[in-house]
């Protein structure tokens, strides 16, 4: 998994956790049209695109765990894991429904239609295309900023403590 796809998977996992916490258990019911508008906005914005990687990642970790403890059965473990993964793939629609409910709770049907319209426009498509690169560059920039800030903080605190005659 590349650094960008790992970042993206982590971001989508965080969004998924947020979605699950944000939608009340007794979620409001929305019209078919409202949910269709939510689905269109979600698809146009590609925000759930990385969700497909979740099952693959879970299957890979499961295979690795079983193979580590029983390497001589790697062929059987691989086959069993693939079989179960295919069975569990049908559960993907659960998260889609939850995300649609979340979007429907946050946006009116008209707003969702506007969002879908934006993301299908040339500038919306460019935003979708460039978001991963921008996010990765932003994460890198904040890491560099944090490291520099940390070095400066330690040096200046040490300097202040030395001014007070303390042995730092």
DSSP file (Angstrom, degrees, kcal/mol; ACC not computed):
  #  RESIDUE AA STRUCTURE BP1 BP2  ACC     N-H-->O    O-->H-N    N-H-->O    O-->H-N    TCO  KAPPA ALPHA  PHI   PSI    X-CA   Y-CA   Z-CA
    1    1 A X              0   0    0      0, 0.0     2,-0.0     0, 0.0     0, 0.0   0.000 360.0 360.0 360.0 128.6    0.0    0.0    0.0
    2    2 A X     >  -     0   0    0      1,-0.1     4,-2.7     4,-0.0     5,-0.2  -0.253 360.0-108.5 -73.3 165.1    1.5    3.4   -1.0
    3    3 A X  H  > S+     0   0    0      1,-0.2     4,-2.5     2,-0.2     5,-0.2   0.899 120.2  48.6 -60.6 -41.7    1.8    6.2    1.5
    4    4 A X  H  > S+     0   0    0      2,-0.2     4,-2.8     1,-0.2    -1,-0.2   0.918 113.2  45.9 -66.6 -43.5   -1.0    8.1   -0.3
    5    5 A X  H  > S+     0   0    0      2,-0.2     4,-2.7     1,-0.2    -2,-0.2   0.858 112.4  51.6 -70.2 -31.7   -3.3    5.1   -0.4
    6    6 A X  H  X S+     0   0    0     -4,-2.7     4,-2.5     2,-0.2    -2,-0.2   0.920 111.9  47.1 -66.0 -42.4   -2.5    4.4    3.3
    7    7 A X  H  X S+     0   0    0     -4,-2.5     4,-2.7    -5,-0.2    -2,-0.2   0.930 113.5  48.3 -60.9 -45.3   -3.3    8.0    4.1
    8    8 A X  H  X S+     0   0    0     -4,-2.8     4,-2.7     2,-0.2    -2,-0.2   0.913 111.1  49.7 -62.9 -43.6   -6.5    7.8    2.1
    9    9 A X  H  X S+     0   0    0     -4,-2.7     4,-2.4     2,-0.2    -1,-0.2   0.908 112.3  48.2 -62.7 -41.8   -7.5    4.5    3.8
   10   10 A X  H  X S+     0   0    0     -4,-2.5     4,-2.4     2,-0.2    -2,-0.2   0.910 111.6  50.0 -64.4 -41.3   -6.9    6.0    7.2
   11   11 A X  H  X S+     0   0    0     -4,-2.7     4,-2.5     1,-0.2    -2,-0.2   0.920 112.1  47.1 -62.5 -43.8   -8.9    9.1    6.3
   12   12 A X  H  X S+     0   0    0     -4,-2.7     4,-2.8     2,-0.2    -1,-0.2   0.870 110.2  53.0 -67.5 -35.9  -11.8    7.0    5.0
   13   13 A X  H  X S+     0   0    0     -4,-2.4     4,-2.5     2,-0.2    -1,-0.2   0.916 110.3  48.2 -64.0 -40.9  -11.7    4.9    8.2
   14   14 A X  H  X S+     0   0    0     -4,-2.4     4,-2.6     2,-0.2    -2,-0.2   0.914 111.8  49.1 -64.1 -42.6  -11.9    8.0   10.3
   15   15 A X  H  X S+     0   0    0     -4,-2.5     4,-2.9     2,-0.2    -2,-0.2   0.923 110.7  51.5 -61.4 -43.4  -14.8    9.3    8.2
   16   16 A X  H  X S+     0   0    0     -4,-2.8     4,-2.4     1,-0.2    -2,-0.2   0.913 110.7  47.3 -60.6 -43.4  -16.5    6.0    8.6
   17   17 A X  H  X S+     0   0    0     -4,-2.5     4,-1.9     2,-0.2    -1,-0.2   0.909 112.8  49.7 -64.1 -41.0  -16.1    6.1   12.3
   18   18 A X  H  X S+     0   0    0     -4,-2.6     4,-2.1     2,-0.2    -2,-0.2   0.905 110.1  51.3 -62.5 -41.8  -17.3    9.7   12.4
   19   19 A X  H  X S+     0   0    0     -4,-2.9     4,-2.0     1,-0.2    -2,-0.2   0.935 109.1  49.8 -60.8 -47.2  -20.3    8.7   10.3
   20   20 A X  H  < S+     0   0    0     -4,-2.4    -1,-0.2     1,-0.2    -2,-0.2   0.855 115.8  43.0 -63.1 -34.2  -21.2    5.8   12.6
   21   21 A X  H  < S+     0   0    0     -4,-1.9    -1,-0.2    -5,-0.2    -2,-0.2   0.771 114.5  51.1 -80.2 -26.1  -21.0    8.1   15.6
   22   22 A X  H  < S+     0   0    0     -4,-2.1     2,-0.7    -5,-0.2    -2,-0.2   0.749  92.7  76.4 -86.9 -25.7  -22.8   11.0   14.0
   23   23 A X  S  < S-     0   0    0     -4,-2.0     4,-0.1    -5,-0.2    79,-0.1  -0.782  85.3-126.6 -90.5 119.1  -25.9    9.2   12.7
   24   24 A X    >   -     0   0    0     -2,-0.7     3,-1.0     2,-0.1    -2,-0.1  -0.233  17.5-116.9 -62.5 152.9  -28.3    8.5   15.6
   25   25 A X  T 3  S+     0   0    0      1,-0.3     2,-0.5     2,-0.0    -1,-0.1   0.855 118.1  49.5 -58.5 -35.5  -29.5    4.9   16.1
   26   26 A X  T 3  S-     0   0    0      3,-0.0    -1,-0.3     0, 0.0    -2,-0.1  -0.349  91.3-173.9 -99.2  52.2  -33.0    6.0   15.4
   27   27 A X    <   -     0   0    0     -3,-1.0    -4,-0.1    -2,-0.5    -2,-0.0  -0.102  29.1-103.5 -52.4 141.2  -32.0    7.8   12.2
   28   28 A X        -     0   0    0     73,-0.1     2,-0.4     1,-0.1    -1,-0.1  -0.261  34.0-118.7 -59.9 148.9  -34.6    9.9   10.5
   29   29 A X        -     0   0    0     -3,-0.1     2,-0.3     0, 0.0    -1,-0.1  -0.789  30.2-159.9 -94.1 141.0  -36.1    8.3    7.4
   30   30 A X        -     0   0    0     -2,-0.4    75,-0.0     1,-0.1    71,-0.0  -0.778  24.7 -94.5-116.8 159.1  -35.6   10.3    4.2
   31   31 A X     >  -     0   0    0     -2,-0.3     4,-2.4     1,-0.1     5,-0.2  -0.267  35.5-112.7 -67.0 159.5  -37.5   10.2    0.9
   32   32 A X  H  > S+     0   0    0      1,-0.2     4,-2.4     2,-0.2     5,-0.2   0.879 120.1  53.1 -59.1 -37.4  -36.1    8.0   -1.9
   33   33 A X  H  > S+     0   0    0      2,-0.2     4,-2.3     1,-0.2    -1,-0.2   0.899 107.5  49.8 -66.2 -40.9  -35.4   11.2   -3.8
   34   34 A X  H  > S+     0   0    0      2,-0.2     4,-2.1     1,-0.2    -2,-0.2   0.932 114.0  44.9 -63.9 -45.6  -33.4   12.7   -0.9
   35   35 A X  H  X S+     0   0    0     -4,-2.4     4,-2.7     2,-0.2    -2,-0.2   0.856 111.2  53.7 -67.3 -34.5  -31.3    9.5   -0.5
   36   36 A X  H  X S+     0   0    0     -4,-2.4     4,-2.5    -5,-0.2    -1,-0.2   0.895 108.6  49.7 -65.3 -38.7  -30.8    9.3   -4.3
   37   37 A X  H  X S+     0   0    0     -4,-2.3     4,-2.3     2,-0.2    -2,-0.2   0.890 111.0  49.8 -65.3 -38.9  -29.5   12.9   -4.2
   38   38 A X  H  X S+     0   0    0     -4,-2.1     4,-2.6     2,-0.2    -2,-0.2   0.934 110.9  49.1 -63.3 -45.7  -27.2   11.9   -1.4
   39   39 A X  H  X S+     0   0    0     -4,-2.7     4,-2.8     1,-0.2     5,-0.2   0.909 111.1  50.2 -60.5 -42.7  -26.0    8.9   -3.4
   40   40 A X  H  X S+     0   0    0     -4,-2.5     4,-2.5     2,-0.2    -1,-0.2   0.911 112.2  46.9 -63.1 -42.5  -25.4   11.1   -6.4
   41   41 A X  H  X S+     0   0    0     -4,-2.3     4,-2.1     2,-0.2    -2,-0.2   0.904 113.5  48.6 -65.8 -41.4  -23.4   13.6   -4.4
   42   42 A X  H  X>S+     0   0    0     -4,-2.6     4,-1.2     2,-0.2     5,-0.9   0.928 114.1  45.4 -64.3 -46.1  -21.4   10.9   -2.7
   43   43 A X  H  <5S+     0   0    0     -4,-2.8     3,-0.3     1,-0.2    -2,-0.2   0.910 113.4  49.6 -65.2 -41.9  -20.6    9.2   -6.1
   44   44 A X  H  <5S+     0   0    0     -4,-2.5    -1,-0.2     1,-0.2    -2,-0.2   0.867 114.7  44.3 -65.5 -35.8  -19.7   12.5   -7.8
   45   45 A X  H  <5S-     0   0    0     -4,-2.1    -1,-0.2    -5,-0.2    -2,-0.2   0.619  97.4-141.1 -85.2 -12.9  -17.4   13.5   -4.9
   46   46 A X  T ><5 +     0   0    0     -4,-1.2     3,-1.3    -3,-0.3     4,-0.3   0.706  51.8 143.5  63.5  22.1  -15.8   10.1   -4.7
   47   47 A X  T 3 <S+     0   0    0     -5,-0.9     3,-0.3     1,-0.3    -4,-0.1   0.760  71.5  43.2 -68.7 -22.9  -15.7   10.3   -0.9
   48   48 A X  T >  S+     0   0    0     -6,-0.4     3,-1.7     1,-0.2     4,-0.5   0.343  81.2 106.1-101.5   8.3  -16.4    6.6   -0.4
   49   49 A X  G X  S+     0   0    0     -3,-1.3     3,-1.0     1,-0.3     4,-0.2   0.873  78.9  51.3 -53.9 -42.1  -14.1    5.4   -3.1
   50   50 A X  G >  S+     0   0    0     -4,-0.3     3,-1.3    -3,-0.3     4,-0.4   0.589  86.9  84.6 -73.9 -10.9  -11.5    4.2   -0.6
   51   51 A X  G X> S+     0   0    0     -3,-1.7     3,-1.3     1,-0.3     4,-0.6   0.815  79.9  65.2 -62.8 -28.5  -14.1    2.2    1.3
   52   52 A X  H <> S+     0   0    0     -3,-1.0     4,-0.8    -4,-0.5     3,-0.3   0.791  94.4  60.5 -63.4 -26.2  -13.7   -0.7   -1.1
   53   53 A X  H <> S+     0   0    0     -3,-1.3     4,-2.6    -4,-0.2    -1,-0.3   0.665  86.6  76.5 -74.9 -16.3  -10.1   -1.1    0.2
   54   54 A X  H <> S+     0   0    0     -3,-1.3     4,-2.6    -4,-0.4     5,-0.2   0.944  95.7  45.0 -62.8 -49.5  -11.3   -1.8    3.7
   55   55 A X  H  X S+     0   0    0     -4,-0.6     4,-2.7    -3,-0.3    -1,-0.2   0.906 113.5  51.0 -62.1 -41.3  -12.3   -5.4    3.0
   56   56 A X  H  X S+     0   0    0     -4,-0.8     4,-2.6     2,-0.2    -1,-0.2   0.927 111.9  47.1 -61.2 -45.2   -9.1   -6.0    1.1
   57   57 A X  H  X S+     0   0    0     -4,-2.6     4,-2.5     2,-0.2    -2,-0.2   0.907 113.0  48.4 -64.6 -42.0   -7.0   -4.7    4.0
   58   58 A X  H  X S+     0   0    0     -4,-2.6     4,-2.5     2,-0.2    -2,-0.2   0.917 112.6  48.9 -64.7 -42.5   -9.0   -6.7    6.6
   59   59 A X  H  X S+     0   0    0     -4,-2.7     4,-2.8    -5,-0.2    -2,-0.2   0.923 111.1  50.1 -62.9 -43.8   -8.6   -9.8    4.4
   60   60 A X  H  X S+     0   0    0     -4,-2.6     4,-2.6     1,-0.2    -2,-0.2   0.920 112.0  46.9 -61.9 -43.9   -4.9   -9.2    4.0
   61   61 A X  H  X S+     0   0    0     -4,-2.5     4,-2.5     2,-0.2    -1,-0.2   0.899 112.3  51.0 -64.2 -39.6   -4.3   -8.8    7.8
   62   62 A X  H  X S+     0   0    0     -4,-2.5     4,-2.5     2,-0.2     5,-0.2   0.941 111.1  47.4 -62.9 -47.3   -6.4  -11.9    8.5
   63   63 A X  H  X S+     0   0    0     -4,-2.8     4,-3.1     1,-0.2     5,-0.3   0.941 112.5  50.0 -57.1 -48.8   -4.3  -13.9    6.0
   64   64 A X  H  X S+     0   0    0     -4,-2.6     4,-2.5     1,-0.2    -1,-0.2   0.905 110.8  49.2 -58.7 -43.7   -1.1  -12.6    7.5
   65   65 A X  H  X S+     0   0    0     -4,-2.5     4,-1.4     2,-0.2    -1,-0.2   0.929 115.6  42.2 -63.2 -46.2   -2.2  -13.4   11.1
   66   66 A X  H  X S+     0   0    0     -4,-2.5     4,-1.8     1,-0.2    -2,-0.2   0.909 115.5  49.3 -68.4 -40.9   -3.2  -17.0   10.2
   67   67 A X  H  < S+     0   0    0     -4,-3.1    -2,-0.2    -5,-0.2    -1,-0.2   0.880 106.7  56.6 -67.1 -37.5   -0.2  -17.6    8.0
   68   68 A X  H  < S+     0   0    0     -4,-2.5     3,-0.4    -5,-0.3    -1,-0.2   0.891 114.4  38.6 -59.5 -39.3    2.2  -16.3   10.7
   69   69 A X  H  < S+     0   0    0     -4,-1.4    -1,-0.2     1,-0.2    -2,-0.2   0.732 135.1  20.9 -85.5 -21.1    0.8  -18.8   13.2
   70   70 A X    ><  +     0   0    0     -4,-1.8     3,-2.0    -5,-0.1    -1,-0.2  -0.470  66.0 165.7-143.8  67.4    0.5  -21.7   10.7
   71   71 A X  G >  S+     0   0    0     -3,-0.4     3,-1.4     1,-0.3     4,-0.2   0.767  73.1  66.1 -59.9 -26.7    2.7  -21.1    7.6
   72   72 A X  G 3  S+     0   0    0      1,-0.3    -1,-0.3     2,-0.1     3,-0.2   0.671 101.0  50.9 -70.9 -13.8    2.4  -24.7    6.4
   73   73 A X  G <> S+     0   0    0     -3,-2.0     4,-2.8     1,-0.2    -1,-0.3   0.057  71.2 122.9-107.4  24.2   -1.3  -24.1    5.7
   74   74 A X  H <> S+     0   0    0     -3,-1.4     4,-2.6     1,-0.2     5,-0.2   0.852  72.2  52.2 -58.6 -37.7   -0.9  -20.9    3.7
   75   75 A X  H  > S+     0   0    0     -3,-0.2     4,-2.2     2,-0.2    -1,-0.2   0.935 114.0  42.6 -64.0 -45.7   -2.7  -22.2    0.6
   76   76 A X  H  > S+     0   0    0      2,-0.2     4,-2.8     1,-0.2     5,-0.2   0.879 114.2  51.4 -67.6 -38.5   -5.7  -23.3    2.6
   77   77 A X  H  X S+     0   0    0     -4,-2.8     4,-2.7     2,-0.2     5,-0.2   0.925 110.0  49.7 -64.1 -44.0   -5.7  -20.0    4.6
   78   78 A X  H  X S+     0   0    0     -4,-2.6     4,-2.4    -5,-0.2    -2,-0.2   0.934 113.6  45.4 -59.7 -47.6   -5.5  -18.0    1.4
   79   79 A X  H  X S+     0   0    0     -4,-2.2     4,-2.3     2,-0.2    -2,-0.2   0.918 114.4  47.6 -64.7 -44.2   -8.5  -19.9   -0.1
   80   80 A X  H  X S+     0   0    0     -4,-2.8     4,-2.4     2,-0.2     5,-0.2   0.911 112.9  48.7 -64.5 -42.2  -10.6  -19.7    3.1
   81   81 A X  H  X S+     0   0    0     -4,-2.7     4,-2.7    -5,-0.2    -2,-0.2   0.916 111.3  49.4 -65.3 -42.9   -9.9  -16.0    3.6
   82   82 A X  H  X S+     0   0    0     -4,-2.4     4,-2.2    -5,-0.2    -1,-0.2   0.903 111.0  50.7 -62.5 -40.7  -10.8  -15.3   -0.1
   83   83 A X  H  X S+     0   0    0     -4,-2.3     4,-1.8     2,-0.2    -2,-0.2   0.939 113.3  44.3 -61.9 -47.6  -14.0  -17.3    0.3
   84   84 A X  H  X S+     0   0    0     -4,-2.4     4,-2.6     1,-0.2    -2,-0.2   0.891 110.5  55.4 -66.1 -39.2  -15.1  -15.4    3.4
   85   85 A X  H  X S+     0   0    0     -4,-2.7     4,-1.3     1,-0.2    -1,-0.2   0.910 106.9  50.2 -60.4 -42.4  -14.1  -12.0    1.9
   86   86 A X  H  < S+     0   0    0     -4,-2.2     4,-0.4     1,-0.2    -1,-0.2   0.890 111.3  49.0 -63.2 -38.3  -16.4  -12.7   -1.0
   87   87 A X  H >< S+     0   0    0     -4,-1.8     3,-0.8     1,-0.2    -2,-0.2   0.900 112.8  47.4 -65.9 -40.3  -19.2  -13.5    1.3
   88   88 A X  H >< S+     0   0    0     -4,-2.6     3,-2.0     1,-0.2    -1,-0.2   0.656  90.1  82.9 -77.3 -15.7  -18.6  -10.4    3.4
   89   89 A X  G >< S+     0   0    0     -4,-1.3     3,-1.8     1,-0.3     4,-0.2   0.808  79.3  67.9 -58.5 -29.6  -18.4   -8.1    0.3
   90   90 A X  G X  S+     0   0    0     -3,-0.8     3,-0.9    -4,-0.4    -1,-0.3   0.739  87.3  68.2 -63.4 -21.4  -22.2   -8.0    0.3
   91   91 A X  G X> S+     0   0    0     -3,-2.0     3,-1.6     1,-0.2     4,-0.7   0.572  73.6  89.7 -75.1  -7.6  -22.0   -6.0    3.6
   92   92 A X  H <> S+     0   0    0     -3,-1.8     4,-1.5     1,-0.3     3,-0.5   0.839  77.2  63.8 -57.3 -34.1  -20.5   -3.1    1.7
   93   93 A X  H <> S+     0   0    0     -3,-0.9     4,-2.5    -4,-0.2    -1,-0.3   0.754  90.6  67.8 -64.4 -23.1  -24.0   -1.7    1.1
   94   94 A X  H <> S+     0   0    0     -3,-1.6     4,-2.2     1,-0.2    -1,-0.2   0.941 103.0  42.5 -61.6 -47.4  -24.4   -1.2    4.8
   95   95 A X  H  X S+     0   0    0     -4,-0.7     4,-2.7    -3,-0.5     5,-0.2   0.867 111.2  56.4 -69.6 -34.3  -21.8    1.5    5.0
   96   96 A X  H  X S+     0   0    0     -4,-1.5     4,-2.5     2,-0.2    -1,-0.2   0.940 108.9  46.9 -59.9 -46.0  -23.2    3.1    1.8
   97   97 A X  H  X S+     0   0    0     -4,-2.5     4,-2.3     1,-0.2    -2,-0.2   0.913 112.5  49.6 -61.9 -42.6  -26.6    3.3    3.4
   98   98 A X  H  X S+     0   0    0     -4,-2.2     4,-2.3     2,-0.2    -1,-0.2   0.914 111.6  47.9 -64.2 -42.2  -25.1    4.8    6.6
   99   99 A X  H  X S+     0   0    0     -4,-2.7     4,-2.7     2,-0.2     5,-0.2   0.903 110.7  51.8 -66.1 -40.5  -23.1    7.4    4.6
  100  100 A X  H  X S+     0   0    0     -4,-2.5     4,-2.7    -5,-0.2    -1,-0.2   0.908 110.1  49.3 -61.2 -41.6  -26.2    8.3    2.6
  101  101 A X  H  X S+     0   0    0     -4,-2.3     4,-2.1     2,-0.2    -2,-0.2   0.915 110.5  50.9 -62.0 -43.2  -28.2    8.8    5.8
  102  102 A X  H  X S+     0   0    0     -4,-2.3     4,-1.4     2,-0.2    -2,-0.2   0.942 113.0  44.3 -60.5 -48.9  -25.4   11.0    7.2
  103  103 A X  H  X S+     0   0    0     -4,-2.7     4,-2.3     1,-0.2     3,-0.3   0.907 112.5  52.4 -63.6 -41.3  -25.3   13.2    4.1
  104  104 A X  H  < S+     0   0    0     -4,-2.7    -1,-0.2     1,-0.2    -2,-0.2   0.847 108.3  52.1 -63.6 -32.7  -29.1   13.4    4.0
  105  105 A X  H  < S+     0   0    0     -4,-2.1    -1,-0.2    -5,-0.2    -2,-0.2   0.810 116.2  39.6 -71.4 -29.3  -29.1   14.5    7.6
  106  106 A X  H  < S+     0   0    0     -4,-1.4     2,-0.4    -3,-0.3    -2,-0.2   0.723 119.2  39.9 -93.6 -23.9  -26.6   17.3    6.9
  107  107 A X  S  < S-     0   0    0     -4,-2.3    -1,-0.1    -5,-0.1   -69,-0.1  -0.958  75.1-122.8-132.1 144.9  -27.9   18.5    3.5
  108  108 A X     >  -     0   0    0     -2,-0.4     4,-2.4     1,-0.1     5,-0.2  -0.300  38.6-103.6 -72.2 167.2  -31.2   19.1    2.0
  109  109 A X  H  > S+     0   0    0      1,-0.2     4,-2.1     2,-0.2     5,-0.2   0.910 124.0  50.5 -59.2 -42.6  -32.2   17.4   -1.2
  110  110 A X  H  > S+     0   0    0      2,-0.2     4,-2.1     1,-0.2    -1,-0.2   0.902 109.7  50.0 -63.9 -41.4  -31.5   20.6   -3.2
  111  111 A X  H  > S+     0   0    0      1,-0.2     4,-2.5     2,-0.2    -1,-0.2   0.908 109.5  51.7 -63.6 -41.2  -28.1   21.1   -1.6
  112  112 A X  H  X S+     0   0    0     -4,-2.4     4,-2.6     1,-0.2    -1,-0.2   0.889 108.4  51.2 -62.5 -39.2  -27.2   17.5   -2.4
  113  113 A X  H  X S+     0   0    0     -4,-2.1     4,-2.3     2,-0.2    -1,-0.2   0.894 110.3  49.4 -64.7 -39.1  -28.2   18.1   -6.0
  114  114 A X  H  X S+     0   0    0     -4,-2.1     4,-2.6     2,-0.2    -2,-0.2   0.895 110.2  51.1 -65.0 -39.9  -26.0   21.2   -6.0
  115  115 A X  H  X S+     0   0    0     -4,-2.5     4,-2.7     2,-0.2    -2,-0.2   0.939 111.4  47.0 -62.5 -47.1  -23.1   19.3   -4.6
  116  116 A X  H  X S+     0   0    0     -4,-2.6     4,-1.4     1,-0.2    -1,-0.2   0.905 111.7  51.5 -61.0 -41.5  -23.4   16.6   -7.2
  117  117 A X  H  X S+     0   0    0     -4,-2.3     4,-0.6     2,-0.2     3,-0.2   0.919 110.9  48.4 -62.3 -43.4  -23.7   19.3   -9.9
  118  118 A X  H >< S+     0   0    0     -4,-2.6     3,-1.6     1,-0.2     6,-0.7   0.957 110.9  49.3 -61.0 -50.5  -20.5   20.9   -8.6
  119  119 A X  H 3< S+     0   0    0     -4,-2.7    -1,-0.2     1,-0.3    -2,-0.2   0.695 110.0  51.5 -68.3 -17.4  -18.5   17.6   -8.5
  120  120 A X  H 3< S+     0   0    0     -4,-1.4    -1,-0.3    -3,-0.2    -2,-0.2   0.517  94.1  93.2 -92.7  -5.4  -19.5   16.7  -12.0
  121  121 A X  S <X S-     0   0    0     -3,-1.6     4,-2.7    -4,-0.6     5,-0.2  -0.370  95.0-103.8 -76.9 164.6  -18.4   20.1  -13.3
  122  122 A X  H  > S+     0   0    0      1,-0.2     4,-2.1     2,-0.2     5,-0.1   0.907 123.0  46.3 -57.1 -43.3  -14.8   20.5  -14.6
  123  123 A X  H  > S+     0   0    0      2,-0.2     4,-2.3     1,-0.2    -1,-0.2   0.879 112.2  51.4 -69.9 -34.7  -13.6   22.3  -11.5
  124  124 A X  H  > S+     0   0    0     -6,-0.7     4,-2.3     2,-0.2    -2,-0.2   0.908 109.9  49.2 -64.7 -42.0  -15.3   19.7   -9.3
  125  125 A X  H  X S+     0   0    0     -4,-2.7     4,-2.3    -7,-0.3    -2,-0.2   0.878 110.6  51.1 -63.9 -38.2  -13.6   16.9  -11.2
  126  126 A X  H  X S+     0   0    0     -4,-2.1     4,-2.5    -5,-0.2    -2,-0.2   0.911 108.2  52.1 -65.5 -41.1  -10.3   18.7  -10.9
  127  127 A X  H  X S+     0   0    0     -4,-2.3     4,-1.7     2,-0.2    -2,-0.2   0.931 110.2  48.3 -59.6 -46.1  -10.9   18.9   -7.1
  128  128 A X  H  X S+     0   0    0     -4,-2.3     4,-0.5     1,-0.2     3,-0.2   0.930 113.8  47.6 -58.2 -46.1  -11.5   15.2   -6.9
  129  129 A X  H  < S+     0   0    0     -4,-2.3     4,-0.4     1,-0.2    -2,-0.2   0.869 118.9  38.5 -64.4 -38.6   -8.4   14.4   -8.9
  130  130 A X  H  X S+     0   0    0     -4,-2.5     4,-2.5     1,-0.2     5,-0.2   0.592  90.8  89.2 -92.4 -11.9   -6.1   16.8   -6.9
  131  131 A X  H  X S+     0   0    0     -4,-1.7     4,-3.0    -3,-0.2     5,-0.2   0.895  86.5  50.2 -58.0 -46.4   -7.5   16.1   -3.4
  132  132 A X  H  X S+     0   0    0     -4,-0.5     4,-2.6     1,-0.2    -1,-0.2   0.923 113.3  46.1 -60.1 -44.4   -5.2   13.2   -2.5
  133  133 A X  H  > S+     0   0    0     -4,-0.4     4,-2.5     2,-0.2    -1,-0.2   0.909 114.2  48.0 -64.2 -42.3   -2.1   15.1   -3.6
  134  134 A X  H  X S+     0   0    0     -4,-2.5     4,-2.4     2,-0.2    -2,-0.2   0.919 112.9  48.5 -64.4 -43.2   -3.1   18.2   -1.7
  135  135 A X  H  X S+     0   0    0     -4,-3.0     4,-2.4    -5,-0.2    -2,-0.2   0.924 112.6  47.9 -63.4 -44.4   -3.9   16.2    1.4
  136  136 A X  H  X S+     0   0    0     -4,-2.6     4,-2.3    -5,-0.2    -2,-0.2   0.917 113.4  47.4 -63.4 -43.6   -0.6   14.3    1.3
  137  137 A X  H  X S+     0   0    0     -4,-2.5     4,-2.6     1,-0.2    -1,-0.2   0.881 111.7  51.6 -64.7 -37.5    1.4   17.6    0.8
  138  138 A X  H  X S+     0   0    0     -4,-2.4     4,-2.4     2,-0.2    -2,-0.2   0.904 109.3  49.2 -65.9 -41.5   -0.6   19.2    3.6
  139  139 A X  H  X S+     0   0    0     -4,-2.4     4,-2.0     2,-0.2    -2,-0.2   0.922 112.7  48.1 -63.4 -43.7    0.2   16.3    6.0
  140  140 A X  H  X S+     0   0    0     -4,-2.3     4,-2.3     1,-0.2    -2,-0.2   0.917 111.0  51.2 -62.8 -43.2    3.9   16.5    5.0
  141  141 A X  H  X S+     0   0    0     -4,-2.6     4,-2.6     1,-0.2    -2,-0.2   0.904 110.1  48.4 -62.1 -41.8    3.9   20.3    5.5
  142  142 A X  H  X S+     0   0    0     -4,-2.4     4,-2.7     2,-0.2    -1,-0.2   0.857 109.9  52.9 -69.5 -32.9    2.3   20.1    9.0
  143  143 A X  H  X S+     0   0    0     -4,-2.0     4,-2.3     2,-0.2    -2,-0.2   0.921 111.9  44.8 -65.7 -43.2    4.9   17.4   10.0
  144  144 A X  H  X S+     0   0    0     -4,-2.3     4,-2.3     2,-0.2     5,-0.2   0.921 114.7  49.2 -64.8 -44.3    7.8   19.6    8.9
  145  145 A X  H  X S+     0   0    0     -4,-2.6     4,-2.7     1,-0.2    -2,-0.2   0.925 111.7  48.9 -59.8 -46.2    6.2   22.6   10.7
  146  146 A X  H  X S+     0   0    0     -4,-2.7     4,-2.6     1,-0.2    -1,-0.2   0.902 110.4  50.5 -63.0 -42.1    5.6   20.6   13.8
  147  147 A X  H  X S+     0   0    0     -4,-2.3     4,-2.3     2,-0.2    -1,-0.2   0.925 113.4  45.2 -62.9 -44.7    9.2   19.3   13.9
  148  148 A X  H  X S+     0   0    0     -4,-2.3     4,-2.4     2,-0.2    -2,-0.2   0.907 113.4  49.8 -64.7 -42.4   10.6   22.8   13.5
  149  149 A X  H  X S+     0   0    0     -4,-2.7     4,-2.6    -5,-0.2    -2,-0.2   0.900 110.3  51.2 -61.9 -42.0    8.2   24.2   16.1
  150  150 A X  H  X S+     0   0    0     -4,-2.6     4,-2.5     2,-0.2    -2,-0.2   0.919 110.4  48.1 -63.4 -45.0    9.3   21.4   18.5
  151  151 A X  H  X S+     0   0    0     -4,-2.3     4,-2.3     1,-0.2    -2,-0.2   0.929 114.2  46.5 -61.6 -45.2   13.0   22.1   18.0
  152  152 A X  H  X S+     0   0    0     -4,-2.4     4,-2.6     2,-0.2     5,-0.2   0.894 111.4  52.1 -64.1 -40.0   12.5   25.8   18.5
  153  153 A X  H  X S+     0   0    0     -4,-2.6     4,-2.6     2,-0.2     5,-0.3   0.941 111.3  46.2 -62.1 -48.1   10.3   25.2   21.6
  154  154 A X  H  X S+     0   0    0     -4,-2.5     4,-2.5     1,-0.2    -2,-0.2   0.928 114.7  47.7 -61.3 -46.1   12.9   23.0   23.3
  155  155 A X  H  X S+     0   0    0     -4,-2.3     4,-2.2    -5,-0.2    -1,-0.2   0.916 115.1  44.5 -62.9 -44.2   15.7   25.4   22.5
  156  156 A X  H  X S+     0   0    0     -4,-2.6     4,-2.4     2,-0.2    -1,-0.2   0.871 113.7  48.9 -72.1 -36.6   13.8   28.5   23.8
  157  157 A X  H  X S+     0   0    0     -4,-2.6     4,-2.6    -5,-0.2     5,-0.2   0.922 111.8  50.2 -66.8 -42.6   12.6   26.7   26.9
  158  158 A X  H  X S+     0   0    0     -4,-2.5     4,-2.3    -5,-0.3    -2,-0.2   0.924 111.1  49.7 -58.4 -44.8   16.1   25.5   27.6
  159  159 A X  H  X S+     0   0    0     -4,-2.2     4,-1.9     2,-0.2    -2,-0.2   0.915 111.3  48.4 -60.3 -45.6   17.3   29.1   27.1
  160  160 A X  H  X S+     0   0    0     -4,-2.4     4,-1.0     1,-0.2    -1,-0.2   0.901 112.0  49.0 -62.7 -41.9   14.7   30.5   29.5
  161  161 A X  H  <>S+     0   0    0     -4,-2.6     5,-2.3     1,-0.2     3,-0.3   0.876 109.2  52.5 -67.8 -36.7   15.5   27.9   32.2
  162  162 A X  H ><5S+     0   0    0     -4,-2.3     3,-1.9     1,-0.2    -1,-0.2   0.872 103.1  58.4 -65.2 -36.5   19.2   28.7   31.9
  163  163 A X  H 3<5S+     0   0    0     -4,-1.9    -1,-0.2     1,-0.3    -2,-0.2   0.824 103.3  53.7 -60.0 -30.5   18.4   32.3   32.4
  164  164 A X  T 3<5S-     0   0    0     -4,-1.0    -1,-0.3    -3,-0.3    -2,-0.2   0.407 124.0-108.1 -84.8   2.7   16.9   31.3   35.7
  165  165 A X  T < 5S+     0   0    0     -3,-1.9     2,-0.2     1,-0.3    -3,-0.2   0.626  70.9 145.0  83.1  13.0   20.2   29.5   36.6
  166  166 A X      < -     0   0    0     -5,-2.3     2,-1.9    -6,-0.1    -1,-0.3  -0.615  58.7-113.1 -87.6 148.5   18.8   26.0   36.2
  167  167 A X              0   0    0     -2,-0.2    -5,-0.1     1,-0.2    -1,-0.1  -0.469 360.0 360.0 -83.8  72.6   21.1   23.3   34.8
  168  168 A X              0   0    0     -2,-1.9    -1,-0.2   -10,-0.2    -6,-0.1   0.381 360.0 360.0-118.6 360.0   19.5   22.6   31.4
